[in-house]
């Protein structure tokens, strides 16, 4: 079998393009864990939230999920968050679990409150909103429309 030099050159360019794409993708992914102060939030349902998931305010990453543990007393999920030391959160901050996209993962969305008192290392976020899946939303809509 005789090899065509055009196929070899084309294959070489495909490999270079794939390498550039992988380098670009790796440089854009922010997977580093943010070191800072720890907060705990308690949820009835976390919907597949994973350790290392982002914690965001207004879409900007300000922390990461350190652990998700089942609370043996209440049978709820205790989620430990690491928040950047530069970000100070009021005591009445709300934590909610949201989807990155239809096919994406989950993240914790923080909505800072108006309190003058700030959360400190080891504090618990009291105001939480549980994860609401697409199925939950559809069933709620159907239930409300049949009333």
N, C-alpha and C positions, 0 to 999 in steps of 0.2 A: 504494500500500500504506500502510495506516494503522498506525502503531506504537503498541503498547500500553504505557502508562507503567509498568505492573507489570513487564513484561519488562526495561525499561531499568533500573529500580531493582534488580531481581534480578541483572542483569548487573553493576551497580555493586558490589553486595555480594560477588559471586563474585570480582571483581577485587581487592577489599579483602582478602578471605580469602586469596586466593593470595599477595598481597604480604606479609601477616602470616606465612604459612607459610614463604615464602622467607627472610624476615628471621630467623625463629626457627631454621630449618635452618642458615643461614649463621653465626649466633651460636654454635651448638653444635658446629660442626665445628672441630677443632683442627688447623689445617694449618701452623702456624708451625714453622719449623725450629729445633731447640734447639741453641744454641751452647754448646760445652763442649770437653771433651777427646776426641780421636779414638782409637778402637780398631779393630783389624782382626780379622775372623773368616773362616775358610776353610771352605767347604762343598762337598760333592760335587754337591749339587742344591739350588737355591734356590726352585724351583717358582713362578716369576713374581714374586718379591719385587722391588719397585720402589724407585727413589730417592725419598726422602720418606716411605717407610713408617715406622710407629712402631717404637720400641724400648721394650719394657715390662718392668716387674718387678711381679709380683702384679697385673697388669692396669692398672697406672698408667704413663702415658707418661713416660719418663725420657730419651728421646733420639729420634734419627731416623737413617735410612739416608742416608748421603752419596753413596755410589757402589757399584756392583756391576761388577766387572771380571773378565774371564776371565784366569786365571793361565796364561801361555803355556808355562810349564815343566811344571806338574802337570795342566793342563786342568781345574782346579777354579775355583770362584767365590770371589774375594776380595771381601768385603763390608766397607766402611768405615762405622763407626758414630760418630755424635757423641753423647756422653753428657753430661748436665747436670753442671756442676762440683760441685754440691751432693751428687751421688751418687758415693760411693767404692765400687769393686767389688774384692773379693778376687781374687787371682791364679787361684784354682781355680773361677771363675765358669763356668757352662755357658751357651752360646748355642744356641737352637733356633729354627727357623722354624716358625711356626704359622699357622693360618687364623683370620681374624677371624670368619668364619661360613661356612655352606655356599656362599653366593653372594658373600661378601665377599673382600677382599684378603688379603694376608699381612702379618705383622709378625714382628719378632725378639723372642723371649721370653728374658729373662735370668734365670738362677737363681743367685744369689750363693752362693759356697762358704763355707768356714770358715777359709780361710787368713788369717794375720795380715798377710801381705804384700799390698799393694794394686797394682792395675793403674795404670800411668801413661800419659800421652799418648804415642801411637805404639805401645803394646804390642799384642800379638796374644792373642786369646782362644784358648786351646789346645783346650779341651773344647767340641766342637760336635756338634749332632745335625742331620742332614740333613732336608730337607723330606720328609714322607711323605704322598703323595696318597691319596685314597680308593681309587683303583685299586691302589696298592701294598698298602694294608691288606687289601683283599679278596683279592688274589692270595696274600698271605702266609697269610691264614686258610685259603684253599683248599689251598695247598701243605701247611700243617701238618696239616689234617684228613685229607689223603689218605695221609699217612705211616703 
